[in-house]
Amino acid sequence: MFESNYIEARGNRVKINDFGLQTVQKMLEFCETDNIKEFNGYECELFGIAHKYHVNDLLNFICNKMVKNVSSRNFDSCLQLAKMYDLNDFKEWLLKTSFSK
């Protein structure tokens, strides 16, 4: 994006209007540290921003965290995310867990 003729390349800035401030801050935290300290509750938005901006390491980080932290409380949102982004392996794994209805 910054190495092209896009507006972002000329101004060296990216304007992100479709994600919340905390989500953008958490993405930047990951880009700077390869970690996110407080992750829970941001899985879906973080996955969305990582997908949109092709931050593959963040996508992998989120999937790994979701696998470790899946529970009956967040099962539905994990399954919805897996369906929305065609994460078939993750979806199949979720459906095999004891949390499925």
C-alpha positions as CSV (number, residue, x, y, z in Angstrom):
1,M,0.0,0.0,0.0
2,F,2.8,2.4,0.9
3,E,4.9,1.4,-2.2
4,S,2.3,2.3,-4.8
5,N,0.3,5.3,-6.2
6,Y,-2.4,5.0,-3.5
7,I,-3.1,8.1,-1.5
8,E,-1.6,6.3,1.6
9,A,1.7,6.1,-0.2
10,R,1.9,9.8,-1.0
11,G,0.9,10.9,2.5
12,N,2.5,8.0,4.4
13,R,-0.7,7.6,6.4
14,V,-3.6,5.2,6.4
15,K,-7.1,6.4,7.5
16,I,-9.0,3.6,9.2
17,N,-12.7,4.4,9.7
18,D,-14.3,1.0,9.8
19,F,-12.7,-0.3,13.0
20,G,-12.7,1.0,16.5
21,L,-9.8,2.9,18.0
22,Q,-9.0,0.1,20.5
23,T,-8.9,-2.5,17.7
24,V,-6.5,-0.4,15.7
25,Q,-4.4,0.2,18.8
26,K,-4.3,-3.6,19.5
27,M,-3.3,-4.3,15.9
28,L,-0.4,-1.7,16.2
29,E,0.6,-3.3,19.6
30,F,0.9,-6.6,17.8
31,C,2.9,-5.1,14.9
32,E,5.3,-3.6,17.4
33,T,5.6,-6.5,19.9
34,D,4.2,-9.7,18.2
35,N,1.8,-9.9,21.2
36,I,-1.4,-8.4,22.5
37,K,-1.6,-8.2,26.3
38,E,-5.4,-8.0,26.7
39,F,-6.9,-10.0,23.8
40,N,-10.3,-11.3,25.0
41,G,-13.3,-9.6,23.6
42,Y,-11.5,-8.3,20.5
43,E,-11.2,-11.5,18.6
44,C,-13.7,-10.8,15.8
45,E,-12.7,-7.2,15.2
46,L,-9.0,-8.0,15.3
47,F,-9.5,-10.8,12.9
48,G,-11.4,-8.5,10.6
49,I,-8.8,-5.8,10.6
50,A,-6.0,-8.4,10.2
51,H,-7.8,-9.9,7.2
52,K,-8.5,-6.6,5.6
53,Y,-4.9,-5.3,5.9
54,H,-3.3,-8.8,5.2
55,V,-1.5,-9.0,8.6
56,N,-1.0,-12.7,8.4
57,D,1.0,-13.1,11.6
58,L,-1.9,-11.4,13.5
59,L,-4.4,-13.8,11.8
60,N,-2.4,-16.8,13.0
61,F,-2.0,-15.3,16.5
62,I,-5.7,-14.8,16.8
63,C,-6.6,-18.3,15.6
64,N,-4.1,-19.8,18.1
65,K,-5.5,-17.7,20.9
66,M,-9.1,-18.7,20.0
67,V,-8.2,-22.4,20.0
68,K,-6.6,-22.1,23.4
69,N,-9.5,-20.0,24.9
70,V,-12.6,-21.4,23.3
71,S,-15.4,-22.0,25.9
72,S,-19.1,-22.3,26.0
73,R,-19.3,-18.6,26.5
74,N,-17.5,-17.6,23.2
75,F,-18.2,-20.7,21.1
76,D,-20.9,-19.1,19.0
77,S,-18.8,-16.0,18.1
78,C,-15.8,-18.3,17.2
79,L,-18.0,-20.4,15.0
80,Q,-19.5,-17.4,13.3
81,L,-16.0,-16.0,12.7
82,A,-14.9,-19.4,11.2
83,K,-17.9,-19.4,8.9
84,M,-17.5,-15.7,7.9
85,Y,-13.9,-16.1,6.8
86,D,-14.1,-19.7,5.5
87,L,-11.8,-21.1,8.2
88,N,-12.9,-24.6,7.5
89,D,-10.3,-26.4,9.6
90,F,-11.2,-24.2,12.6
91,K,-14.9,-24.6,12.0
92,E,-14.6,-28.4,11.8
93,W,-12.5,-28.4,15.0
94,L,-15.1,-26.3,16.8
95,L,-17.9,-28.5,15.8
96,K,-16.1,-31.5,17.2
97,T,-15.5,-29.9,20.6
98,S,-17.8,-30.5,23.6
99,F,-19.1,-26.9,23.4
100,S,-21.2,-27.5,20.3
101,K,-24.9,-27.6,20.8
